[in-house]
Amino acid sequence: MKKKLIQIFLMLYFLMNASSVYALEFSDIDHGFWAYKEIDELTDKGIITGYPDNKYLPQKYITRAEYAAMLIKALDLENVEIEEMYTFEDIGPENWAWKYVLIALNYDILKPASDSHFYPNDYVTRSEIITFLVNLLKTEDITKKDAIIALQNAYVDFDDIPDWFKVTAGKAEVLNIIAKEPPRQNYLDYNKYITRAQIAVFLSKMKRETDSYVEEKKKAEKSPKIAEGIMIENVLRDGDVVTIPAKSVLPITIIGQISTKDVKPGQMFQARFPANIIDYEHHLLLSKDMILIGKILDSVDGKYLIRNGEFMFELSAVNNKDNLTKILGVAECEVPSIEANKVKKVFKTVIKGRNVTVKDGQILYIKLFRQMRVNIVTGEVLD
């Protein structure tokens, strides 16, 4: 009995999955159709659909309403919040595509045809989607000359392409995002309407590029950030964590003014790094854009024949959440006697002692009283 139940279960499982696969097959498209792969892929993801009679109608033109729905689904924006409402005479909440139209308008994916009409049943041209995709995707700049060369080599109807569209079309050609339907694969047909077969290819190419961009971004987020700036030597690296040892010297630029002559404990000031602080492998340790908050703990006036005046202070950095993250602890500062790109040199005590006044924009050198660890992937200061 148990064996028979298992057999029935397996048979039902097979039938359910077989019907699911079969549902993706359309009676008017076979495996040899030029856009079969893309149609199958996007149908499987629910981005495009067929008709109740199990047909896809690949040569049917796409309407503006259908275009809005397909783009929103392809961009995975179906559940975003709609901030601005629109009112049109020819489409409203009763229309199946109303939600997609509103999202497309809110995200500037589509523009209303006029203040009172959207024209949901009008068709979309190839130039419209090519322009949209080029604006959406991360594309390299291209000169008009290079665009013309790319288009001339690809399309026999080059002379029909308007001048205003050549750079955009050239970018799309170089990026390989144009749907080329046989037997007119050598025609741009920029102003012809998009068919349901063509839209599947366009959107599939778009998703390929956007997925690639997302993967590159994820990869970049997991990699140390590389930068130019002031190099700190003698740092220690353990995986993604770099340790800046105690007694390291770092430059900061004061915002405002502080002086050992009249400063008081508890006085606050702001500063920033004059340049990015990097290690010997050019990993970004501390960003020049970081805003530093200083709190004076104590100060010592300069003494004759002994030393210059000194500041003792606590230095923190404002992170993205506007919270204070202590990064430097208590630091000892002296009058700058070297340039910012020579922080590795040791300070020399001058013969004549003096008070220290650090003016707005002037570089002040700080000596760490304790080590500091930085995650070079996230930029987080650990201690």
Backbone torsions as a table, in degrees:
resi	resn	phi	psi	omega
1	MET	NA	-44.2	-179.4
2	LYS	-62.1	-42.9	179.9
3	LYS	-62.7	-39.2	179.9
4	LYS	-65.5	-40.6	177.9
5	LEU	-62.1	-40.5	178.5
6	ILE	-63.4	-41.2	179.1
7	GLN	-63.2	-41.6	178.7
8	ILE	-64.4	-43.0	179.6
9	PHE	-60.8	-45.7	-179.8
10	LEU	-63.8	-38.0	179.0
11	MET	-65.1	-43.6	178.3
12	LEU	-64.6	-40.8	179.0
13	TYR	-60.3	-44.3	179.8
14	PHE	-64.2	-42.9	-178.7
15	LEU	-64.5	-40.8	-179.8
16	MET	-64.8	-43.6	-179.6
17	ASN	-72.4	-34.4	177.9
18	ALA	-66.0	-41.1	179.3
19	SER	-67.8	-32.5	178.4
20	SER	-64.9	-44.3	178.4
21	VAL	-65.2	-42.7	-177.9
22	TYR	-62.9	-30.8	-178.3
23	ALA	-64.7	-22.7	179.2
24	LEU	-82.2	-11.9	179.9
25	GLU	-87.3	134.1	178.4
26	PHE	-108.9	142.8	-175.0
27	SER	-68.4	-19.5	-178.2
28	ASP	-104.7	14.1	177.6
29	ILE	-137.2	129.9	174.9
30	ASP	-111.4	177.3	-175.0
31	HIS	-65.0	-19.6	-179.3
32	GLY	-88.4	-2.7	-178.9
33	PHE	-65.2	140.7	-171.0
34	TRP	-59.8	-28.8	-178.5
35	ALA	-112.2	18.4	-175.9
36	TYR	-57.7	-46.5	-176.8
37	LYS	-58.8	-45.6	-178.4
38	GLU	-69.4	-40.1	178.4
39	ILE	-64.0	-43.9	179.4
40	ASP	-62.4	-43.2	-178.8
41	GLU	-63.0	-48.1	-175.9
42	LEU	-76.4	-28.4	174.9
43	THR	-67.5	-40.9	179.2
44	ASP	-61.9	-32.6	-179.9
45	LYS	-88.5	-1.4	178.4
46	GLY	77.1	14.2	-178.9
47	ILE	-80.3	-36.7	175.3
48	ILE	-126.8	155.8	-179.0
49	THR	-134.2	162.2	175.6
50	GLY	-96.0	-160.4	-178.6
51	TYR	-110.2	160.8	-176.8
52	PRO	-56.3	-25.9	-179.6
53	ASP	-85.7	16.8	178.0
54	ASN	66.1	30.0	175.2
55	LYS	-113.8	152.6	177.4
56	TYR	-101.8	-26.8	-177.8
57	LEU	54.7	65.5	-173.5
58	PRO	-63.6	-24.6	-177.8
59	GLN	-94.2	1.0	178.2
60	LYS	-73.1	140.3	-179.9
61	TYR	-74.6	150.3	178.9
62	ILE	-86.4	132.3	175.8
63	THR	-87.9	165.7	178.7
64	ARG	-62.2	-35.2	178.5
65	ALA	-67.5	-45.5	178.3
66	GLU	-63.9	-40.0	179.5
67	TYR	-59.9	-44.7	178.6
68	ALA	-60.4	-46.3	-178.4
69	ALA	-62.7	-44.9	-178.1
70	MET	-65.0	-42.6	-179.8
71	LEU	-64.5	-44.7	-178.6
72	ILE	-63.2	-41.3	177.9
73	LYS	-66.5	-42.6	-178.8
74	ALA	-64.6	-33.0	-179.7
75	LEU	-89.3	0.1	178.9
76	ASP	57.6	47.7	-179.4
77	LEU	-112.0	16.1	-173.8
78	GLU	-61.0	-31.7	-172.7
79	ASN	-106.7	16.4	179.6
80	VAL	-75.4	159.7	-179.7
81	GLU	-79.3	134.8	178.3
82	ILE	-91.9	116.0	-175.5
83	GLU	-92.1	-36.6	-176.2
84	GLU	-118.0	129.9	178.5
85	MET	-94.5	153.2	179.0
86	TYR	-127.4	155.8	176.3
87	THR	-129.6	123.8	178.1
88	PHE	-127.9	153.6	178.9
89	GLU	-77.8	-22.7	-172.6
90	ASP	-110.7	5.1	175.2
91	ILE	-159.4	143.6	-178.5
92	GLY	-156.7	-167.7	-175.7
93	PRO	-57.8	-23.1	-178.8
94	GLU	-75.7	-14.8	-178.4
95	ASN	-81.7	139.0	-177.3
96	TRP	-59.1	-26.9	-174.8
97	ALA	-98.7	5.9	-172.4
98	TRP	-57.5	-44.8	-179.4
99	LYS	-60.9	-43.0	-178.8
100	TYR	-67.2	-38.2	178.8
101	VAL	-62.9	-45.7	179.9
102	LEU	-61.2	-43.1	179.6
103	ILE	-64.9	-42.5	179.6
104	ALA	-61.8	-38.2	178.7
105	LEU	-71.2	-40.3	-179.7
106	ASN	-64.7	-31.7	-178.1
107	TYR	-100.1	12.7	178.8
108	ASP	57.2	28.2	175.6
109	ILE	-78.1	-34.5	175.0
110	LEU	-130.0	156.1	176.8
111	LYS	-115.5	142.8	175.5
112	PRO	-65.9	145.8	-179.6
113	ALA	-69.5	-29.9	177.8
114	SER	-158.8	-179.1	179.8
115	ASP	-66.9	-25.9	-173.8
116	SER	-116.5	-8.9	-176.6
117	HIS	-132.4	142.4	174.0
118	PHE	-105.7	-25.0	-177.3
119	TYR	56.9	62.6	-175.2
120	PRO	-63.8	-23.2	-177.1
121	ASN	-97.1	1.8	174.7
122	ASP	-72.2	154.5	-178.6
123	TYR	-88.8	162.4	-177.0
124	VAL	-109.9	136.4	-179.4
125	THR	-89.2	162.3	178.3
126	ARG	-64.6	-34.6	179.5
127	SER	-64.7	-32.4	-179.9
128	GLU	-64.9	-46.8	-178.0
129	ILE	-74.9	-32.7	176.7
130	ILE	-62.8	-44.0	178.6
131	THR	-62.9	-43.4	-179.9
132	PHE	-61.8	-46.0	-176.9
133	LEU	-66.4	-39.5	178.6
134	VAL	-64.5	-38.8	178.1
135	ASN	-70.7	-31.3	-177.6
136	LEU	-77.5	-44.3	-171.2
137	LEU	-83.7	158.6	177.5
138	LYS	-77.1	105.3	-176.8
139	THR	-119.2	149.7	176.5
140	GLU	-81.4	150.5	175.2
141	ASP	-64.6	146.4	179.8
142	ILE	-139.9	138.3	178.9
143	THR	-76.3	158.9	179.0
144	LYS	-62.9	-35.1	179.1
145	LYS	-62.3	-47.1	179.3
146	ASP	-65.8	-36.1	177.8
147	ALA	-63.1	-43.8	179.9
148	ILE	-62.7	-42.8	179.1
149	ILE	-61.6	-44.3	-180.0
150	ALA	-62.3	-41.4	-178.7
151	LEU	-72.7	-40.1	179.2
152	GLN	-62.2	-36.3	-179.4
153	ASN	-75.9	-18.1	-173.4
154	ALA	-105.0	-30.4	-168.5
155	TYR	-129.9	132.6	179.2
156	VAL	-78.1	-15.3	177.9
157	ASP	-98.8	30.3	-178.9
158	PHE	-55.0	-40.2	-177.4
159	ASP	-64.4	-18.9	-180.0
160	ASP	-86.4	-12.1	-177.8
161	ILE	-76.5	121.4	-178.9
162	PRO	-65.8	152.9	-175.4
163	ASP	-59.8	-38.6	-176.5
164	TRP	-66.9	-17.7	-174.5
165	PHE	-102.6	-7.1	-170.2
166	LYS	-67.3	-42.6	-179.5
167	VAL	-65.6	-43.2	179.0
168	THR	-62.5	-47.1	179.7
169	ALA	-65.0	-36.3	177.9
170	GLY	-63.3	-41.7	176.7
171	LYS	-61.5	-44.3	-179.1
172	ALA	-63.2	-37.6	179.4
173	GLU	-67.2	-44.8	179.0
174	VAL	-63.8	-36.1	-179.5
175	LEU	-79.3	-11.7	179.1
176	ASN	61.5	49.9	179.8
177	ILE	-115.1	9.5	-178.2
178	ILE	-92.0	129.7	176.5
179	ALA	-74.9	122.5	-177.8
180	LYS	-116.2	103.9	-174.3
181	GLU	-93.4	124.6	174.7
182	PRO	-64.4	146.1	2.7
183	PRO	-92.6	15.9	-177.2
184	ARG	-105.6	35.8	-179.7
185	GLN	-67.9	-15.8	178.3
186	ASN	-99.1	14.1	176.7
187	TYR	-118.9	130.1	176.6
188	LEU	-73.2	-36.3	179.5
189	ASP	48.7	49.0	-169.2
190	TYR	-58.6	-31.7	-173.9
191	ASN	-105.9	11.7	176.2
192	LYS	-86.7	158.2	-177.8
193	TYR	-74.2	150.8	178.4
194	ILE	-81.4	135.2	174.7
195	THR	-92.4	167.7	179.4
196	ARG	-65.7	-29.4	175.5
197	ALA	-70.3	-43.2	-178.6
198	GLN	-65.5	-39.9	-178.2
199	ILE	-63.4	-33.8	177.9
200	ALA	-63.7	-41.2	-180.0
201	VAL	-69.7	-44.4	177.8
202	PHE	-56.4	-49.7	-176.4
203	LEU	-68.7	-34.6	177.4
204	SER	-64.3	-42.0	177.6
205	LYS	-66.2	-38.1	177.8
206	MET	-61.7	-46.1	-178.9
207	LYS	-65.0	-34.7	176.9
208	ARG	-60.0	-44.3	-178.6
209	GLU	-71.1	-43.6	-179.2
210	THR	-67.7	-39.1	177.2
211	ASP	-63.3	-39.2	178.1
212	SER	-64.1	-41.0	179.3
213	TYR	-64.4	-42.2	179.6
214	VAL	-63.4	-41.6	179.2
215	GLU	-64.4	-41.0	177.8
216	GLU	-62.9	-40.3	179.9
217	LYS	-65.7	-43.2	178.4
218	LYS	-61.9	-41.1	179.7
219	LYS	-64.5	-41.3	179.7
220	ALA	-65.0	-36.1	-179.7
221	GLU	-68.1	-20.8	179.7
222	LYS	-96.6	0.4	-177.4
223	SER	-109.4	149.8	176.4
224	PRO	-61.1	143.9	178.8
225	LYS	-83.1	132.1	-178.6
226	ILE	-101.3	138.7	-177.9
227	ALA	-153.2	166.5	170.7
228	GLU	-101.3	153.9	179.1
229	GLY	163.5	-153.5	-179.3
230	ILE	-87.8	122.3	-174.0
231	MET	-89.4	129.5	175.9
232	ILE	-102.2	124.2	-179.1
233	GLU	-93.1	172.9	177.4
234	ASN	65.2	20.0	175.4
235	VAL	-80.5	158.9	179.6
236	LEU	-118.3	132.5	-179.8
237	ARG	-113.9	131.7	174.6
238	ASP	-130.4	94.4	-175.8
239	GLY	66.9	-121.6	-178.8
240	ASP	-90.1	2.0	-176.4
241	VAL	-110.1	126.5	176.0
242	VAL	-111.1	131.6	178.9
243	THR	-104.5	122.7	172.7
244	ILE	-92.4	115.9	-172.8
245	PRO	-69.8	158.9	174.1
246	ALA	-59.4	152.1	-178.5
247	LYS	75.9	2.2	173.3
248	SER	-65.9	148.1	-178.5
249	VAL	-108.7	128.0	-179.9
250	LEU	-126.5	144.7	176.3
251	PRO	-92.3	142.8	169.6
252	ILE	-131.5	156.6	177.6
253	THR	-110.6	123.3	-177.0
254	ILE	-76.4	138.1	172.0
255	ILE	-105.3	110.4	-173.9
256	GLY	105.5	-139.7	-178.5
257	GLN	-155.0	140.4	172.5
258	ILE	-136.2	149.5	-177.7
259	SER	-146.1	141.0	177.3
260	THR	-70.0	-15.0	-177.0
261	LYS	-72.3	-39.8	-174.4
262	ASP	-131.2	8.8	-179.2
263	VAL	-71.5	150.8	-179.6
264	LYS	-123.1	144.2	175.6
265	PRO	-55.2	137.2	-178.9
266	GLY	94.7	-11.5	179.7
267	GLN	-65.4	137.9	-178.6
268	MET	-102.8	152.0	174.4
269	PHE	-151.6	167.4	178.0
270	GLN	-117.6	154.3	179.2
271	ALA	-156.1	175.1	173.0
272	ARG	-153.8	166.4	174.8
273	PHE	-79.6	138.9	-178.9
274	PRO	-69.6	-18.4	177.9
275	ALA	-157.1	169.1	175.3
276	ASN	-60.3	142.8	173.8
277	ILE	-99.0	122.5	-173.6
278	ILE	-127.5	164.5	174.2
279	ASP	-98.7	-173.8	-175.3
280	TYR	-67.2	-17.7	176.2
281	GLU	-97.8	11.0	179.5
282	HIS	66.7	23.6	173.0
283	HIS	-74.8	135.9	179.1
284	LEU	-72.4	120.8	178.1
285	LEU	-99.8	-50.9	-178.5
286	LEU	-136.5	130.1	-173.6
287	SER	-85.9	143.5	176.5
288	LYS	-66.8	-18.2	179.5
289	ASP	-83.7	-5.9	-178.6
290	MET	-70.7	128.8	175.6
291	ILE	-88.5	126.2	-178.1
292	LEU	-103.8	140.0	176.6
293	ILE	-114.1	122.5	-179.0
294	GLY	-110.2	146.2	176.3
295	LYS	-129.1	117.5	-178.9
296	ILE	-68.9	127.7	175.6
297	LEU	-98.0	-39.3	-179.1
298	ASP	-166.3	164.6	175.0
299	SER	-146.5	152.4	-179.4
300	VAL	-127.8	126.4	177.4
301	ASP	-68.7	152.8	177.1
302	GLY	-66.7	141.3	180.0
303	LYS	-115.5	141.0	-176.1
304	TYR	-59.0	130.0	177.1
305	LEU	65.9	5.7	-177.8
306	ILE	-116.4	-59.4	-174.9
307	ARG	-163.1	166.6	172.2
308	ASN	-80.9	169.5	175.4
309	GLY	-66.0	156.4	-178.6
310	GLU	-133.4	151.5	171.0
311	PHE	-110.7	143.3	168.9
312	MET	-118.4	121.2	-178.0
313	PHE	-150.3	166.7	177.4
314	GLU	-105.8	133.0	-176.2
315	LEU	-122.8	130.4	179.8
316	SER	-129.5	165.1	-179.8
317	ALA	-123.3	142.0	176.6
318	VAL	-84.4	120.1	179.0
319	ASN	-91.6	-172.5	-174.0
320	ASN	-64.3	-21.1	-179.1
321	LYS	-96.6	11.5	178.9
322	ASP	62.9	24.0	173.6
323	ASN	-98.2	156.8	177.1
324	LEU	-87.2	126.5	176.9
325	THR	-117.0	112.6	-178.4
326	LYS	-65.4	126.8	-178.8
327	ILE	-122.3	-24.4	-173.4
328	LEU	-119.3	-13.6	-179.0
329	GLY	63.5	-151.5	179.3
330	VAL	-78.7	131.1	-177.5
331	ALA	-127.6	148.1	177.3
332	GLU	-105.1	129.5	-175.0
333	CYS	-121.3	146.3	178.9
334	GLU	-131.7	167.0	175.3
335	VAL	-61.2	133.1	-179.4
336	PRO	-62.1	127.3	176.1
337	SER	-122.4	2.4	177.0
338	ILE	-136.8	167.0	-179.4
339	GLU	-85.7	163.4	-173.3
340	ALA	-60.7	-32.4	-177.3
341	ASN	-87.0	10.4	179.3
342	LYS	-126.5	36.2	-175.4
343	VAL	-66.9	-14.3	-178.3
344	LYS	-73.4	-16.6	-179.2
345	LYS	-75.4	153.2	-179.6
346	VAL	-85.5	141.6	177.6
347	PHE	-66.0	145.3	175.2
348	LYS	-108.3	133.8	179.7
349	THR	-75.8	128.5	179.2
350	VAL	-82.2	158.3	-175.8
351	ILE	-67.5	-45.1	-174.4
352	LYS	-98.3	120.5	177.7
353	GLY	-73.2	155.4	179.1
354	ARG	-160.6	162.4	174.1
355	ASN	-70.3	159.7	-178.7
356	VAL	-115.0	123.7	171.6
357	THR	-121.2	120.7	179.7
358	VAL	-108.7	116.9	-175.9
359	LYS	-93.0	169.9	-178.8
360	ASP	-56.0	127.0	178.4
361	GLY	86.5	-8.1	-179.2
362	GLN	-79.8	145.5	-179.7
363	ILE	-85.0	134.2	176.9
364	LEU	-121.4	138.2	-178.7
365	TYR	-102.3	133.6	-178.0
366	ILE	-115.5	144.6	178.1
367	LYS	-114.5	122.2	-176.9
368	LEU	-69.1	133.2	175.5
369	PHE	-86.6	-12.2	177.2
370	ARG	-148.4	162.7	179.9
371	GLN	-68.8	158.9	178.4
372	MET	-133.8	130.7	-180.0
373	ARG	-108.7	134.6	-177.7
374	VAL	-127.1	132.3	172.1
375	ASN	-82.6	112.6	-173.1
376	ILE	-79.8	-2.9	173.9
377	VAL	-91.9	-49.3	-178.0
378	THR	-90.1	-19.2	-176.2
379	GLY	82.0	2.4	-176.6
380	GLU	-75.1	134.3	173.4
381	VAL	-88.0	118.8	-170.7
382	LEU	-84.2	-35.8	176.0
383	ASP	-164.9	NA	NA
